[in-house]
Amino acid sequence: MDLTLDEHRLIAEFRRLSPAGKQEVFDVVALLQKRQGGDATVGDAPSQNSCALDQKEERPEAAKEPIFTE
């Protein structure tokens, strides 16, 4: 993964933080995500760039029947 100089600097500074400092950063990020309406967990809420998959019709190819071949 190619990172810019600023991204390398951010990672290095984050690694130098104490555990309490890291937790504070995580708390601020969580607060910002809530303000933007985003959700940090994957799969709980649909993203703005995704659509829900509605599969209401029966799919015969998904039926679990034995397959006989010669």
N, C-alpha and C positions, 0 to 999 in steps of 0.2 A: 504494500500500500504506500503510495507516494503522498507525503505530507509536506505542507509548506513550512517555512521557517517559523511562522507564527504558531502553527499547530504543534510543532515540536516543542516550542517554548511553553505553550499552555500545558502540555502533557508533563513536561519536566517540573513546572511549578506545582501542578496538582499532586504529583508524586512526593513532593517535599512537604506537603501539608500534614499536619497532625491528624489523627483519626477524627477529632472533634471538628477540625477545619474542613475535612472532606465531607462530613455529615452536614455541615452548614451549607456547603456548595450544593449537595444533593437536595436539601430542603428548599433552597432558592430555585433550583431548576424545576422541582415538583410544583412550586407555587406558580412559576411562569407558565408551565404547561397547563395548569388548571385555568389560568387566565385566558389562554389561547383556545381553550376548549379541547385540547389534545389529551390523550391518555397514554401514560407511560407503558401500560401493560399491553401485550400483543393479544389480539383476539377478543378483548372485552367489548370494545366499541369500534364500529366501522370507521375506517379512515375516510378523509375527504376524497382521496384518490382511488377509492375502491368501490365496488358495487356488491350488493348482496346477491348470493347465488340462490335462486328459487328453483327447486327441483320438485315440482308438484306432479309431473307425469311419471308413469311407470316406465322403467327402462327394461325391456325384455332381455337385453344383453347382460344385465346385472343380476338376473335371476339365478339362483344357485341350483342348477340342474346338472346331472351328470352329462358329460360329453363323451359320446361314443365315436371312435374313429376306427378305421380298418387298417 
